[in-house]
Every structure is written in structure tokens, then in C-alpha cells.
Amino acid sequence: MASNPILHIKDSYYFDVPRKLYRVSYDSPEQIADQVGKWAVRNDADYQSWEADRFIAELSKIVDDQAALAQAKDAWLTWQHADPRRHGRPFDQYVEDAVAALRVRAGEWAANQEVEPRDPALAYLSERPDPQLEWMVKLQSNEQRQEQWTELRQQMDEAQTLDQYLSSPRGQWSPEKLSGYNHHLSGKIFIPQPFAELRNAYEPQSGFAISRYMIIEVVVALVLFALFRWLAVKVKDGSAPKGKVWNLLESFLTFIKTDIVEKGIDPHDSPKFLPLFWTLFMFILGCNLAGMLPWVGAPTAAFALTTVLALVIFVVGTYLGVKKHGVLGYLKSLVPDLGLPIYLAVVIVPIVWVIEFASLIIKHVILSIRLLANMVAGHLVLLGIMALAFGAHASTMHLGSWTAL
């Protein structure tokens, strides 16, 4: 659900700080497009209305049902406001999403027919007429019209189209509208996107988008590198580290070495895995602690990071297992020696192998979900405590003399 007409409740591509710490004062939509991003203007309701008029004007040259096309803008607005998740979706996205949803419904309907129709969508509409969906389906069913539609969408995505809007009378925003934008954008530090184009503040349109969690992860990695490089320099000559910080870091590394790695892995092989476990432990700890900093957030509360960390462990473990035992030997090692007679082994061992192979993958998926769930649950608990505190305070703000009873 949208939190306001400009931003979404998600905040992947900006840092959210108090407005008092970061105020903006944009004088024109051109300035907003240059400093925030073209998406900030493209998502404006007036721009999307202007863009829809342009789409319909061009589509009138290739769509046969002009009467239905004349009602397309109203149908788009109705569709957009029918579901909060469609907030800010432009006219062309409406066409794509509506046709995609229709094809799903038509496919399910066609599967129950005695004779499956050649084009389920058109056959479905023949029994359930819908003028809006009919012109959309015909637009995408014809190869030539589909190419024209694709070219039209690309044309509307070009910077020249945005410039035409900004130079038109509709692109001259009123002071009241700019004031609203300045209010909503204050406190939002947007991340520059040199390698990507954003669709909105939380969703990339193309390219490699840099999220705030990526920045936090890089900062955590650099801080850890600097700290442990400094520690390595201090102990390079064999002397014991001095100072509270260095003793704390050494205690972390010693704990991981003696209580985790050496107890869980054969002592002969444990030194090979020690750097990996040190790195993972300290990186996850740093990312978790970043969540305690105001206005930062914990990257480990993102499923993408926890999944990648689990994938790293899976790939490393599989690679080393195959390297040591070979492919067949590694797969064979998944099943322990059960000591079964041959007539039972031919039945039981394949079943156990399938279970063990599945558990090998499931364990890593569960690890990623557990870390994610722990961080999200912690945030929800803090949010609940804050809600109780502020809710109790807010409930007494307007009680007046009743508070004296």
C-alpha cells in the first residue's frame, strides 16, 4: 500500500532520516527529475494522465474499436485504484498486466473445455465479452500491431517524451504541488543510480540498481577489513594485542576457532575452513549490528543477502566434497553405511539417498530463512514496543481532565 502519492512503503533505494536533518526545496519538476530521478516525475498522476492521452492518441491509429479506446483512460484509472498494489502503474503497464491476468484466467478456462481453443484468450472473451480486454488482446495477438505497441512503449520511455511534458503547460507545477513534493522528499536521501534506471523508489526498471543494503554491506566489509588489518599488523611480530578493542576482536576469533570450527570439523581440515567461518561470522555480526544504528537497517533482514550467504556455503561445501571424493563418491557419501542386507539395501538406500539429498538443499534454505526471520522478528518486537509506548502516550493526549481522575 502506498504511504503517499510519491513514495512507497518500501525503501530499497533511499535512506530515510528525519526531515529536520535533510530538507529539500525543489523549484520545478525539472529539478526533481535531475536530482531525484526521472521516475519521480513519471510517477506523478498528472504526468501519467498526460502520458495516457499520448498513448491513446497513438493507439487510435492501430486499434479498430475506437469506442472502447475512448473509454480506455477511465478503465485504466478504475483498474489502478482498485488495488493498492497497482498504485502508480502507468497506462502501458495496465495494458500488459490486464492481458497477462486475462491469459491466466483463459488458460484455466480452456483446460476445462472439451476442445481446447486455438487462442484461449479470444475464445474466453467470446463468451464473456469485455471491450477493453478485447482491443488489448487483439493488439498483442497480431504480430505487426505487437511490434508497433512495443515501439510505442519504448518511445514513451525516452527522455525526449519527459522533456515534452516538462515544456508543456501541464509540466508547470503549481507552488502548492511543489511544496507537497518537497515535504514528502525531505528526509529521503536517494542513492545515485549510474548503472540503472528506476521505475520508482523501490523497484528497478532496468540495469544494475544499487540498494541501500548494498551500501551498508560494503561499509561493513570495509570496516571489518580495516579493523582486522590493523589487528594483523599489531600481532605480525608475534606479540599479544593490547587494548580493549583488540582483545575483543581476538576473543571473537578465538571463540569461532575453538568452539565452532575445531569442534565441528576434523582438526586436520579445520584450518582450511577457518578463514571462511571467521569472515562469515564477523560479516553477519556487523550486518546485524548495523540494524541497531538509527536510519540504517540490517542487510540480514533482506532475503537476498541471507540466500546468497547460504548459497556460498552450499557451493563451497559441494565443491570441496567433489574435489576430495569425486562426483560419484560425494553423492555416495550422502548415505551412511546402514549395514543392511542386499535385499533391503536395494530398496532402503535409494529412499534414504533421496531424503539426504533433499535435506542437503533444504538445510541451506532453512539457514537463510532462519537468519532472515530472526532479524525481522527482532524488528517487529521493537516496533511493537514502540507502538505500545507511543500509543499509550497518544491515548492520553486528548483526555483532558479525565487524566486527573
N, C-alpha and C positions, 0 to 999 in steps of 0.2 A: 504494500500500500504506500502511496506517495506521501511523504511528510510535508511537502509543499509543492507548488507548481513548477519549481525549478530543479530541486534535488530529490533524490530517492532516499529511502531509509537506509539503504546500504551505502557504504563509504569506501569503496575499494581504491579510488584514485584521488583521494584528498585526505588531509589531516584536519580533524575538527578540533578547534580551540575556542576559548571564549571570545565573543565578539570584541570585547574591550582590548584584547591583545592583538587583534588583526582586523582592522576595519578597512573597507574598500569604498571608493567613491567613483564609480564609473559614470562618465558624462554622456555616453552614447552606446548603442548596441555594437557599433564598430569596435569600440574599446573593449567591450565584453568579449567579442569574438576573438580579438587579438590576444588578450591577456588571460582569459579563462579557457577559451576554446570555441571553435565554430559550433560545436554541439549545443552550447548554452543558448545560442540564438536559434538554431534549427529546432530545438525542443520547445521553443516558445509557441503558445497556442495561436497567436496571430500569424507567425511565420508559417506554421503548419497549415493554417486555413488558406493563406496565400498560395502555398505550395500545392495544396489540394485543388485549388482553382486552376493552377497551371497544368496539373496532371489531367484534369477532366477536359480542359480545352484541347490538349494534345490527343487524348484518347477519343475525343469526338470524331477524329479523322479516321480511326480504325475500328471503332466499335459500332455495330449495327443498331443496337437497341438504344436510341438516343433518349427515349423517355426514361428508361431505367438509369442511364448515365446521369441524367439531370437530377436524379434523387440520390446519387452515389455519395455526395458530401454529407447529406443528412444521415444516411445509413452508416457512414464511417464514424460520425460523431456519436451516434447511438451505440455503435459497437465499442468505441473507445471508452465510453463512460459506463458500460455495462459490467466491466470487470476492472477492479483497481490495478490488476497486473498489466493492463493494456495502457496505463497512463503514459502519455507522451509518444505513443506509437503513431507514426505518420501514415498518410493515406496509402502509400505503396506497400507498407508493411501490413496494413489492413487487408489489402488485396491478397497478398501472399499467405497470410495466416488464415484468412477465411477460406481460401481454396484448399489449403492443406487440411484444415479441420473437416471440410466437406469430403475430401477424398478418403479420409479415415472412416467417416460415417458411411460413405457409399461403399467402401470395401467390405465393411461388416454386413451391410445390407445385401450386397451382391453374393456374399458367401452363403446366404440362406435361400437364394433363388435356385430354381430347378435348372435354368440355363444361365450361366454367368454371362452378363452383357460384355460387349467389347469395350465400352467406355462406361465403367460403373458410375462415374460422377454424372454424366449426362442422362443415363438411364434413371438414376435416382431422382434427378430433378424433373424428369418427365412425369413421375408420379407425385412428386412434392414440389410443385413449381415455386421458384424464388427468382424474380427478375434480376436481383442484384448478383446472386451467385451464378446465374446463367451467363451473364455477359463476362464475368470474371473467368469462368471455366472455359468458355469459348475463346477468350483472349489467350489463355495458356495452352489450349489444345491445338491451336493452329501454329505450325512452325514459324511461318512468316510473321504472324502477329506476336508470337512469343519473342522473336528477335527484336521487333520494334519496341515491345514493352521493356525488354532488358536495356536497350539503348536509351530509352526514355528515363529509366531509373538511374542509369549512370550519368546522364546529362543533369538530372536534378541534384545529384550528389556533388557535382563540380562546384568549385569555389565561385565560378562566374555566376551561377544561379543565386548564391547567397549575396554576392555583390549587387545583383539586380534588385533584390529585395531591399537591401540597405539604402540604395539610391532612390527607391520609390517612396512615395508619400507614406505608405504604410510602415516603412522602415524608420520613420522619425518618431521615436517613442516619446511619450509624454514624461514630464518630470516625476509624476506620481508613479508611473510604471518603473522608471529607473530607480526611484527610491525603494520600491519593493524589491527589486533585484539586488540593490546594494545591501539591503537588510538581510536577505537570505544568503548572500555570498560572503558577507562579513563573517570571519571566523573559520572560513574554509580555505585552507592552503592547498591549492591544486598542484598536482605533480606534473611537471613538464613531460610531454609525450613526444620525443623526437622520432620514435620508431613506429608510432601507431596513430590511428585516428579513432577517437572515442565516439560512441553512439550517445552516451550520456555519462553521468558521473560514476557509474558503477558497472558499465558494460562496454567492452571494446567493439569497434566496428571492423577494424582490420589492423594488421600489423602486430608488433610485439609491444603490448601495453605494460607499463611499469606501475605496479600497485604499491600501496604504502607498505604492505607486508614485505615486499621485495626489498624496499629501502631499509626497513628495520632489520631484516635478516643480514644484509650486507654490513650494516653498522655493528650488529652483534658479532659477526665474523671478524671484522677489523679490530674491534675492541679486544676480543679473545686473542687474536694474533699478536697485538701489541703487548698485552699483559704477559703472555707466556713466552714471547720472545725476550722480554725484559727479564723474566724469571730464568730463562735458559742462559742468558748472558751472565747472570749473577752466580749460577751454580756450575758454569762451564769448567771452572778450575777445581771442582770437587768440594768446594766449601758449602756449608749449610746456609740456606737462605735466612735472611734476617728481616724482621718486620712482621707486623700483623697480617698485612695483605698477602705477603709471600708465603707465610706459614699457613694461611687459609687456603691458598691455591694448592700448596703441596699436600695439605690434608685431603683435599678433594681427589687429587690424582692418586694418592696412596690408597684411599678408600676404594676407588674404582679398581685399582690393580690387585689388591689383596682380597677384598671381599666380594668382588664381582667376577673379574676375568679369571684369576687363578683358581677360584673355587668352581667355576663353571666350565672351564676349558682345561685340557691336559696341560700341565706345566711346561712340557716341551714345546707346545704350539702357542701357548698364551702370549708370548712376546710379539708374535706376528700380528695378533689382533688388538693388542693394547692401544696403539695409536688411533685405531678406528673407534674403539669404545671411548677413549678419552675425548676425542673430537665430538662424537655424537652426544655424549653426556653433557659436556660443557656448552655445546651449541643449544641443546634443548633447554638446559637450565637458563642460559642467557635469554632465549626467546620467551620462556615462561616469566622470568623476572621483568622483561620489558612490558609485560601486561600490567605490572604494578605501577608503571610510570603514568602520570596523567596525560591524556590525549595521545597516547602512543598505541597501545594494544599489543596483544600477544600473537605473533605469527602462528604459533602452535594451535591457535583457535581456528585456523583455516585448514580445511580438509586437504587442500592441495599439498601443503607442506608435510603434514603427517603421512600422507600417502607416498610422497617422494622419499621420505626417510625410511619408511617400511620397504619401499622398492629397492633402495640402496642395500639394505641388509639382505634382502632376498637374493639380489643379483650377486653380491659378494659371496654369500654362503653357497649358492649354487655353483658359481664359477670355481671356487676353491675345492668344493666337493668333486666336481667333474675333473678338475685338474689332477687331483690326488688319486681318484679311483677309476676315472674314465666314465663315459656316459652310462654304460650298462652297469658298471659297478656302483655308481652313485644311485641309480634307480633301484638296484637290488638292495642297497643298504637301507632303503626306507622301511623295509620289513625286517624286524628282528628274527633271529633263529627261534622258531616256535617249537622245534623238536617233535613235529607231528609225523606220523606215518605217511607214506606216499599217497595212500588213497584219500586221506583227509587233506593233505597239503595241497593237492591239485585243486581243491575247492576253496579251502580257507585262505590260503596265501594270496591268491588274486584279489579276494574281497578285502583282506587286510591292506594290501598294497594300494588299492583304490582309496580306501579310507585315509591311509597315511599320506598319500599324495595330495588328496583334497585338504587334509589338515595342514599340510605344509604351506599351502596358499592361504587358507583361512586364518592361520595364526598371524600371518603378517597383516592381513586386512584388519583383524581384530586389534592388533597393536596400534595401527593408525587410528582406528575408531576410539580406542581407549584413551589415547592421549588427547584427541580432539574433545571427547566427552568430558574428560577431567577439566580441561580449560574452560569449556563452555559452561559446565556446571558451576565452576567457581565464579564465573562472571554473573551467572544467573543468581547465585546466592548473594553476591554483593549488590546486585540490582534489587533483589528482594529486600535486603536490609535497608538500602537507601530509600526504597519506596515506602517501607514502614515508617522510617524516620520522617521523611518529608510529608508523607500522608498524614501522620499524626499531627505534625505542625500545621499543615494546611487545614485540617479539620477543625482546629481551634481558632483560626484567624478571624472568622466571622461570627463567633458565638456571642461576642459582646458580654453582657452582664451575666450570661449563663455560666461563664468560667469562674465566677465568684461563688457559685453555689456548692 
